[in-house]
């Protein structure tokens, strides 16, 4: 049931009620950028980038290092504990930093054309030298670019210099038709307006910025988000921008503008007010576009009791918006929905959202503590998911995403959906490995079918844990450790970035960098990237032992995904580099690679196929879809029953059936080529759990 709040709110001062719950009211509005700095209430509601900007102009305020709680862990060794098989964690920014302003975090990314990946982030190193930061240097944003799909990155330094500069809170968005990439950041000089840079060369460079929030009339334009309508039809190419306006010159609150001329101009002047910022706080707006070109703006709202996440929808390309709808209530009572996490760093309860590009269903993820207030909650951070199948009018019950089953803390989730709508990734920071002292990035890859979302088990993305690293960078707010991160999807994988403190330098034992990882996803049809390796050898002396693998190969199949015939699964495949690569079709045909090799009678051959829908046993802790199975030499994951395999019409003894070691979502079957198989090309057929797999073929010597 959706609860719509109505009526008149009593304007009161800050009152502490029984149990320590505070009713929060915005203090009396003053004017000018200094007024935001002097007003402690409004200062705390700013994003960290906004707070840092004001401290650079007017000096430090707030918590000092000596005042941090005892539970803060500074200068700890990064854990090298490995759980399962984490993904390659690619360093995005250049190291080592040349000075103590060495913070890179709060990440955003887009996929360009070809193999280009562009990543943006807060970068205190852009404001150098330190003595000139905020005086003659007005930049606080960095970016990096990869031309090999994220295997490595080139640190591109600061954004183009401009009169108003850039103060972080980066957001990237891309027009998939024109290829234009947009990069938004806060205004450094006056804190008025939002800087929007544009690249027309696939992220190789950015032009001079335009003001995405014109006519705001005063300082305090903060915490923006941006997106592009990439669905075919009217509205395609529109750029939508939302932010939190703190200036009293125009009505403060959640604002919205749009560009209908490829980012050349934004309007209307002053923005559309979506949620008033007085007498209570609203923050953290997040904008997405639906498949029907509807525009949705989600945001955190402290005006109700308890706090809520709300959404407003526009069906006329952002000109007008329907009344707000409540997505969820929250247990938070702190500023911006703070979770009061262990370690002394600030947190928030801002929503992140995604649209299923096929069904149009809306997905929202958020963090929440177990009870109110968060300062006394048994669990101060869990990740939740909600779905709307009716354009945001109503929302499903909350579903718990993290599966640790403990009171360790998870926070800052973000979602992404495959272009075919079949998989959903939710990734987040996680402290399950060492009782809220160290931090990792985890994820859950879920299967989607229409309105059914099957949340997958959690898997670790980071290859090394890291400690809290705050109160050390001389130009960063002392409690800052990032406010958000982002994930995106390509046809066959998810791509994620995060802030990571595992490395140290000459100035700090641990300091924040940006990391990137790709999570391949295997879907149950041809045309997606597959990973596998075939090996042939004499029969093993042990039945249920997989072959040792010496590499990982990827091959993109030139095949579509037709509807499966009843009772049939997609075809099996073999490695293109060593034997053949066969993808079964509905007619049982196969596509072969040009470098076919033969197999010997009596040898073992490893067959591969998508693992979707398999029941793997006897273990009950199998990896999440899209995450690596254990490598060879570790306990393996077996199917609950053996398949029936035939080669050349003769039964082929099955030696192993289970998840392919060290692979993602791949079923591996080791079989003995029948001694009675005649030389020549023969069909390979598999039957499992009552379903027949489409045939590939082998060439027998």
N, C-alpha and C positions, 0 to 999 in steps of 0.2 A: 504494500500500500504506500502511495506517495503522500507525504504530509506537507501541505502548503500552509505556511504560517501567514497570519493576517493580523490586523489590529494595530493599535498604537503602542509603541515602546516608550516606557518611562525613561527619560534621560536623567541619569544619576552619576555621581562621582564614583571613583573606584571604591567598592565596598568589599571587604573580606567577610564572607559568610561562614557559617558553621562548616567545619570540614576543610576550610582553607580555599573554597572555590571563589574565584574573583569574578565579579561582573566588570568587564572592561569597557571603558568609554574613551574615545579619542579626546585628548586634551584640547583646550581652546585653541583655535587656529591662529597662528601668527603668520607674518609675511616674510618672504625672502628665504634664500638658501640657508642663511645662518639660523633662521627660526627652526628649520628641520633638525639641525644639529643640536640646538639648545633644548628642543622638546624631547625629553627622554622617551615618552610614550611613542610618538611618531618615529623617532630614530630606531627603536627596537622593531618596528613594523617594516622597515625598509629591508630590501634584499641586502645580502652581504656586500655585493658590489656597490650598492648605494651607500651603505655605511662606510665602506672603505673610502669612497670618493669624498664624503664629508670629513672623515678623519684626516685625509690628506690635506684638505683645505684649512681645517681649524684645529687639528691636533688630536691626540689620543683621548679616548674616553672609555668608560666601562671597565670590564674585568682586566686586571693585570695578571701576569704569570704567577705572582705570589698569592693571588686570591683564588686560584683554581682549586677545585675540590681535590681531596687526597686521591681519588680514584683515577685521576688523569695519568695516563702512561705516556711519558715523553722520552724520546731517545732509546726506545726498546729495540731489540733485535727483531727484524722481520722473520716470521716463522717460515720454515721451509717444509712444513708438514704438507704432504700431498694426499688428497683424498680422491680416490679414483684416478682418472686420467684427465687433468685439466687441459684447457686449450692453450695454444700459443698466445702469450700475452705480449703483444708488440708495443714497444715504447714509441710514443708518438712525437713528443717534444725532444729537442736536443739536450743532451747532458754532457758534462756537468754544467751547472749554472755558474756564471762568472762572479756572482755576488750573492749576498744573503737574501735578496728579494728573489726567491727561488720557488715560488708557488705556481703550479699549473694544475688547474682542476676545474670542476663545473663544466661538463662537456656536452657538446652537440655535434652531430655529423650528418652528412648527406652522401649518397652515392652518385657520382657523376657518370658520364657516358664512358663506355669501355671499362677499364679497370681502375678508374679514378675514385678515390675516397677523399673527402675533405672533412677535416675535424677542426672545430673551434673550441676555445676554452678561455677562462680567465687566466691571465698571465701577468704576475707582478713584475716579471723580468722585462716586460715591455715598457715599464715606467722607470727607465734608467737614464743616467745615473741616479741613485737614490736621492742625493742632495737636490736634484732638479725635479724630482717627481712631484707633480702638482703645482710646480712653479713655471718651468719652461717646457716640461714634458707632460703631455696630457693623454697618454695611452695606457690601457690596462687589459688589452685583449690580444690573444695569440691565435695562430692557426697553423695547420700542417696539412700536407697533401701527399697522397700515395698514388702512384701510377701503376702499381702491380697488385691491386686488390687488397691492400692492407698488409702485405708481407713486410713492407718497410715504409717509412715516412720521411719526408723532408720538412724540417721546421722552417716555415715561411716567414717567421718573425712577426712583427706588428702589422696591423692593418694600415692602409694608406693614411698618412698624416692629414689632418684636417683642422680647421679653426676650432671646432667644438670637441675634437678628439673622440675617444671611445673609452668607456668605463666598465667594460665587462658585461656580465649577464648575457652571454652570447647565445644566439639561436640561428641555426641554418635551415633553409628550406630551398627546394628546387622545383622549377617548372620543367616537367619531364617532356613537354612538347618542344619548347624553345631551347631547353638546356640551360637557361639562366639560373644562377645560384644566388640566393639572397642571404645576407649576413647582417643580423641586427645586433645592436649593442646600445648601452646607455650613453647619454651625452656627458662628457667629462667636464667641460668648462662651466656650463650653467645648470646642468642637471635638468634641462628643459628640452623636451622633444626626445625622440628615439632615432638614433642613427641607423640608416639602412644602406648597406653597401651592396653592390651588384657585380657579379662576374659573368662575362659573356664568352669566356674562353675555357670553360670546363674547370673552373676553380684555379687556373694558373695565376690569375691576378684579380684584384677587385678595383672598381672605379671609386670616384669620390662619393661620399654618402649623401643621401637626401633625408629630409626630416619626415619620419613616418608618423609623427604625432604633432602636426602643425597647429598653431593657435592655442596652445595649452596655457599660455599667459603667465607662467611662473615656474619655479623650480620644484622638482619632486616627481618626475616621470620615471617610473621604476618597474622592474620585474616584468619585462615584456615576454610575449611568445608570438610566433609567426608561423603561417603555413601558406601553401599555394593550392588552389583548386586544380587538381590534375585529372579530373574526370571529364570525359568528352561531353561536349554540349555547351549551352550558355553558361557563362561563368568560368569556363576553363581559362586558366592563366591569371585569374584574380589573385592578388596577394592580400591576405588578411592579417591584421596586427592587433593585439590586445595588450594592455599594460595596466599598472596601478598608478593612478594620478594622486599625488599627495598635495599638490598646490591648492591653496584656498581661492586663488584668483578665479578659477572655474570650478564647478562642482567636483570635488574629489571623489575618487572611487575607481571601479573597474571601467576602463575606457576601451573604445574600439574604433579603428579606422580601416580603410581598404584602399587598394590601388587597382584601378581597372585599365591602366596604361603601362603595364609591365614594369611597375616600380618607379616610374618617372615622378609621380605625385601621389600623395595620400590625402584622404579626406573622410568625413567633413572636418573642417577646422574645429579644434576643440574636442573632437571625438564624440562618439555616441556613449552616453553614460549607461552602463549595464547594471551597476550595483553601487549605491551610495557608500562613501567611505566614512561618513559620520552619521550618528555618534559612535558607531562601532566599526571594527576593522574588517576589511575585505582584502584579500591578497592572492597572489599566485595564479593569475588567470592562464588558461591553456586553451588554445583554439584548434579545432579540427574541422574538416569538410567531409560531408557525407556523399555517398554515391549519387544522390539526387541533388547535389549542390547545396544542400542545407548547411548552414554555418552554425557550429556549436561552440559556445564559450563556457568553460567550466571554471570554477573558482572556489576558494575557501572563504567562508562567511562566519564571523563570530557574532553576528547580530542575534541569532536565535540562542536559546539555551536548551540543549548543548550546541556546540559548534556544528556546522554542516558543510558539506560540499554541495554546490548548486550548479545548475546549467541553464543557459538561455539559448533558444534556437531562433535562427532567422531563415525564412524560406524565400527571401527576396534579395539574396546575395549580400546580406549584411546591412541593408538599409534600415530595417526595423527588426525587433526581436520580440518573441512571445514572452510572457511572464516567466519568472524563474521557477524551476522545478527542483525539489530536493532529491539529490542522488543518494546521500547517506548522512547519518548523524555521526558525530565524533565524540570521543571521550576526552579530548584535549581541552585544556583551559588556559594554557600558556600562550604567549605571544606567537601569532602565526601558526597555532596548533602545535607548539613545541611538545616533543615527546619526553623531554627531560632525560635524555640518553646518558648513559655512563660515559665519562671521559671529558665532560666540560664543553663539548662543541655544540653549536646551535643546530636545531632541526626544525622541521615544519611539517604540516599536513596538507601540502598543496597537491591537487590531483594531477595525474597524467592520464591521457585518454588516447584511444585509437579507434578507427573505423574499419570494420571488415569490408574490403573493397568489393566483395561479391554479394554478400547478403545485406550490407548496409547497417548491420547491427553495431551498436556502440559498446565499447569496453572502457571501463574506468578502473584504475588501480590507485591505491592509496595506503598509507601506513596509519596505524591506530594503536593506542595502548589498551590494555585489557580492562581498565576501569578508570573512573574519574575521581580525582585529578591524576594525571600521568605521574606526578612526583611521588605518589604512593602506590602506583599500580604494581602488581606482581610481575607483569610482562609489559615493558614500556615500548615495545615495538613489534607488531605483526603486520603482514602484508595481506591486503584484501582485494577481491575482484568483484565487480558488479557488471551486469550486462543489461542493455535495453534493446528490445526487439521492436519497439514502436516509436522510433525517432526521439527517444529521450523522455517520453511522457511518463513511463513507469520503469522501475528498475528491479532487477532480481534481488533476492536475499544475498547478503555478503557471503563470499566463499573464501576460506582461508587458503592462501597460496603457499606459505612456508610450511614445511612438513617436519621441522626439527622436533616438535613435541616437547620443547623446553621453554624456559622463560628468557632465553637469550634474545637479543634485539635484532630486528630486521627493519630496514628503513630505506627511503628514497627509491620506490619502484618506478619502472617505466615499461610500457608495452610496445610491441611491434607485431604486425600481421603479415604473413606471406601474401604476395599479390594474388594467388589463387584462393585465398581465404581459408586454407585448410589447416594452418598452424598459427598459434599465438605464442609469442615469447613474453614472459614477464621476468625482468631481471632487477636485482636489488642488492643492497649491501647487507651482509649477514655476519653475525658474531657468534655463531654456534660452536666454532671449533675450540674456543678457549674462554668460555664464560664471560663474554662482554669485554674482553680486553683487546684482542686482535680483531681484524676486519678482513672479510673476503667479499668478492662479488659472486653471487649465485644466480641461477636462473631456473625457470620452469617452462618447458616446451609442451604446449597443450594441443590436443587434436580438436578440430572444429568441424561440425557438420550441421549446417543450418543454425538453429538456435541452441544446439547442444555443444557445450564446451567442456571437454574432459580435461581437467587440470592435471598436468603431468607431475611426476616426482621432481624434486629439486636436484640440481647438479651444480657442482662447483666450477666456476669459470676461471678464477684466479689460480695461478700456479704457485703463488706464495702469499701468505697472509701478511698483513702490515698493521702497525700500531696507529693510534691517534697521533696526529702531528699538528699542533696548534700553538698559538702564542709565541711564535719564533720569527716569522717574517716581519721585518720592520715596517712594512707598509700595508699589512693586512690586518683586518679586525681580529682581535685576539681569539675569538671563539669560532672563527671561520674554518670549515673543512668542506666547503661545497654546499650547494643547495639543491642540485638536481644533476641528472645525467640523461642520456638518450640512447635509444636503440632503433635501428632501421632494418628493413628486410629487402633482399633481392629474391630472384625466382627460386633459389635453392638454398638460401642460408640467411641467418640473422647476423647482424653486425652490431657490436656494442662497444661503448667507450665508458671509462670511469676514471675517477681520481684515485691514485695509488701511491702509498707512502713507503714502499718497500726499500727504495734506494736512499742512500745518504750522499753527502758531498763534504767539501771542506768546511762548510758552515753549520750543517745540521746532520745529526745521525740519521734521521729520517726526514724526508721532505717530499712534498706532493708532486707527482708527475701524472701524465695522461697515458693510459694504456688502451689498447684496441684488441678485440678478438672476433673471430668469425666462427659461428656455430653452424656447421652444415646440417641440413635437414633432408632426410631421405623420405620421399613420399612414395606411395604405392602405385607408381606408374612410370613409364619411360619419360624421357625429356628432362629429368632432373639430374643433378650431379650425384654420382655414386662414387664410393671409395671402396676399393677392394684389391686383393692380390691373389692370384692363383698360384698354386704350387703343385708339382707332381713329384712323387717319390715312391720308392718301394713301400709296401704296406707297413704300417706302424705296429710295434709289438703290443701297444696299448690301444684299446678300442676307442675310448672317449678322450682323445688327445688331439688338439688342433695342430696344424703345421705351424712352424715358426715363420714369421713374415718379415721381410727385409725391406719393406718400403710401403708407400701409400700412393696409389695412383688415382687420378680422377679422369673421367671421360664423359663428355656430354653427348647424350644420345639424340640422334635426329629422329625423334618419334613424338607423336602427340599422345594425349591421354584419353583414349576412347572409353566409353562406359564399358565396364567389365561384363562379360557374359555371366548369366546366373551360375553360381557355383564355381566360378573361375577367379584366379588371382593373376596378377601380372606375371610376365615371364621371368625365368631365372636368367642370370647373366654370369659371364666368366670374364676374366681380365683381358683387356684388349692387347696388352703388351706381350702376353705369353701364349695364349691359345686362341681364343676367339671371344667376341663380345656379342651375345645373343639377347635380343629383347623380344619376348614373345608378344604376338598380337592376338586378336580374337580368333584369327584363322590358324594360329599355331605356327606362323612363319617366323623367321628370325633374320636379323640383320647381322652380317658378319664383318669382322675387321679384315683389312687386307693382309695382315701378317699372321695368317693362320698357322698353327703348329699342330702336331699330332700328339696323341697320348698312347701309352702302351697298355696292352691288356695286362691286368694284374696290378697296375699302378694305382695310386690314390690320386683322385682329382678333387679339388675343392670347388664346390658350386656356391653361388651367392644369389641372394634375392632380398627384396625389401622385407624388413622385420615387422612392419605394421600389423597389428592384430595377433601376433604370436603370443601364446602363453609360455613364458619362460620359467623353468623351474630347475632344481628344487628351491632356489634362493628366492626370498621375498623382497630383496632390496635392489632389484634390477635398476640400471640407470634410466634416467628420464629420456624420453624420445629426443633424439638429436645430441645426446651426450655419449661419450666414449664408453664402450664395454672394457672390462679389465684386459690388460695385455696378456700375451702368452706367458705361461709360467705362474700366473695367479689363478685363484679359483675361477672357474669358467661358469657361464650361464647356459644351461641346457634347456632345450625344449622339453615340455612335459611328456611328449611322446615322440617316437621316431617317425620320420616320413617314409613313404615307400618310393623308391627310386628305381627306374629302369633305364638301361642304355641298350640300344639296338633290340629292344623288346625283351631283354633278359634282366632279371632282378640284379640290382647293384647293391651289395652289402653296405650299410650306413655305419661309418666308424665314429662320426661326431655330428651332432645337430644342435646348434645354439647360436648365440650372438657372436659375430666375428670378433675375435680379440682385438682390442685397440681401435675399433671402428665405431661409427655412429649409425645405428638403425639398420644394420646389415645382418641377415640370416646366413650363416655358413653351414654347409653340409659337406662333410668329407665322405666320399664313396670310393669303393674299389671298382675299377673298370672290369666287367665280367670277362673271364677267360674265354668264354665261348663267343664273344663278340667278333664278328668277321671284320677284316680291314675295310675301311671306307668311312663315309659320313653317315652318322646315325643320330636319331632323335634321343634326347634326354628328357624324361618325363618324371614329374614329382607329384605325389598325392599326399596331402597333409590335412588331417582333421576333416576329412570328407570333401575337400576341395582339390581339384586338379589344377596344377600350375601349367601355363602354356609352355610349349616345348621350345628348347634351344637345340643345338646340334653339336656333336663332337666328331672329330676325325680320328679314327682308331687306326694305329699302324697295323 
